[in-house]
Amino acid sequence: MLGVLSELVTYKGTSKQTGGAYSLFEVASQAGSGPPPHTQHREDEGLYGLEGAYEFLEEGRITRAGIGSLVYVPRDNVHTHKDIGEVPGRMLIIQTPGGLHEWFFEEIGEPATDKTNLRSSKARRTRGGSQKSQ
């Protein structure tokens, strides 16, 4: 588990395990938290709500989504999400092809042991595919 941008990330399937086809991870978040707007230039992304409520910004639209909702974000689209629930939220995120976000999480994440250990990390520009929008 890693604390990344005030969220807790747990790998469920790494690009090494899938031959680079995809990465799958669970993200746990506190109410009000979420990453800054960013773009993946290489990956498509699917976000599936497990608990709580989220607000997603993608392709210039704001969508509210909860348990059982799937949000698809094609590559090259500025997007973000925010936990808008009153309780911690959880979602599964799949990215295809896999790999780059694993590198990003390792680069900026901090070891975490449980949901009470969510810490804020400083966002840094990444090489290659995903970057914080200005």
C-alpha positions in Angstrom: 0.0 0.0 0.0 1.1 3.5 -0.8 -0.1 6.9 0.2 -0.3 8.9 -3.0 -1.8 12.4 -3.3 -3.8 11.9 -0.1 -5.2 8.6 -1.3 -4.3 5.0 -0.4 -3.3 2.9 -3.4 -3.3 -0.9 -3.3 -2.1 -2.9 -6.4 -4.5 -5.6 -7.5 -2.8 -6.5 -10.8 0.5 -5.1 -12.0 1.7 -4.7 -15.6 4.3 -7.4 -14.9 1.5 -9.8 -13.9 -0.5 -9.0 -17.1 2.4 -8.8 -19.6 1.9 -5.0 -19.8 -1.7 -5.3 -21.0 -3.1 -3.4 -18.0 -2.7 -2.3 -14.4 -5.4 -2.7 -11.8 -5.4 -1.0 -8.4 -7.8 0.0 -5.6 -7.8 3.6 -4.4 -9.2 4.5 -1.0 -9.9 8.2 -0.4 -11.1 10.5 2.4 -14.0 12.9 1.9 -12.9 15.9 0.0 -9.7 14.4 -1.4 -8.6 13.7 -5.0 -5.7 14.3 -7.3 -5.2 17.5 -9.3 -6.4 17.6 -12.9 -4.0 15.6 -15.1 -3.7 13.8 -18.5 -2.6 10.4 -19.5 -1.1 10.5 -23.0 -0.5 6.8 -23.2 -3.3 5.1 -21.2 -7.1 4.7 -21.2 -8.5 4.6 -17.8 -11.7 3.0 -16.2 -12.8 3.9 -12.7 -15.4 1.7 -10.9 -17.0 2.8 -7.7 -16.9 0.3 -4.8 -17.9 2.6 -1.8 -18.8 6.2 -1.3 -19.6 9.0 -3.8 -17.3 10.7 -6.3 -17.4 13.6 -8.7 -15.4 13.2 -11.9 -14.2 15.8 -14.3 -13.4 14.5 -17.8 -13.7 15.9 -21.3 -14.9 19.2 -19.7 -18.0 17.5 -18.0 -18.7 16.9 -14.4 -20.3 13.6 -13.5 -21.3 12.3 -10.1 -20.9 8.6 -9.6 -21.4 6.1 -6.8 -21.3 2.4 -6.0 -21.4 0.3 -9.2 -20.7 3.3 -11.5 -18.1 3.0 -14.2 -16.4 6.1 -15.7 -14.3 5.7 -18.8 -11.5 8.3 -19.5 -9.8 8.0 -22.9 -6.2 9.0 -23.2 -5.3 12.6 -23.8 -8.3 13.9 -21.8 -7.7 16.2 -18.8 -9.5 14.6 -15.8 -9.7 14.3 -12.1 -11.9 12.9 -9.4 -12.9 14.0 -5.9 -14.5 12.0 -3.0 -17.7 14.0 -2.3 -19.1 11.5 0.2 -19.4 11.9 3.9 -17.5 8.7 4.5 -14.3 7.3 2.9 -14.7 6.1 -0.7 -13.1 3.2 -2.6 -12.8 2.5 -6.3 -11.0 0.2 -8.7 -9.0 1.8 -11.4 -7.8 -0.1 -14.5 -5.4 1.4 -17.0 -4.4 0.0 -20.3 -1.7 -0.5 -21.3 -0.3 -0.9 -17.8 2.9 0.2 -16.1 3.3 4.0 -16.1 1.1 4.6 -13.1 2.9 2.0 -11.1 6.1 3.9 -11.8 4.4 7.2 -10.9 3.0 5.8 -7.6 6.4 4.4 -6.6 8.0 7.7 -7.4 5.8 10.0 -5.4 4.1 7.6 -2.9 4.9 7.0 0.7 4.5 3.6 2.4 1.2 3.3 4.2 -0.3 0.6 6.4 -4.0 1.4 6.5 -6.7 3.9 5.6 -5.8 6.1 8.6 -2.4 6.6 7.1 -3.5 8.6 4.1 -0.9 11.3 3.5 -0.5 14.1 1.1 2.4 13.8 -1.4 3.7 16.5 -3.6 2.8 16.1 -7.3 5.7 16.1 -9.7 5.7 16.0 -13.5 6.3 12.6 -14.8 8.2 11.4 -17.8 6.4 9.8 -20.7 2.7 9.7 -20.3 1.0 11.3 -17.3 1.4 14.8 -16.2 -0.2 17.3 -13.9 -2.2 19.9 -15.9 -1.2 23.5 -15.5 
